[in-house]
Amino acid sequence: IHVAFDLDEGAKVKEKWEHYVSDIPLQIVYSEYRDLIGTTLDEIKKIQKAWDNDNVTVVFTERVPSNWFEYLVHNQTAAWLYWAIKSDPDIDVQMISIPNKISMFTRASPTPSTT
């Protein structure tokens, strides 16, 4: 699942997902009140109910800052989500965290002009 906060964002994520990972369906869940944690927990419970005899695995990316002070602004969402899933007695899932190294001071290279 992917929790989107608006329709445009959800459509863009789904389009990219289908381009790169076409054999695994992605369910877009919209949260109009920007409630990532609550919406995710509700969806995990629905998935667990639907796949009652199977193991459910939650895979999420975790930003790994390159400098110590970047921890203050990055990575909080993954930590809160992990804690919320672990603390909910109705959720029994395995979790996989995929580290994603970032740097606040790197800029994307400019795209070349096609004129």
Secondary structure, 3 states (H helix, E strand, C coil): CEEECCHHHHHHHHHHHHHHCCCCCCCEEECCCCCHHHHHHHHHHHHHHHCCCCCCEEEEEEEEECCHHHHHCCCHHHHHHHHHHHHCCCCCCEEEEEEEEECCCCCCCCCCCCC
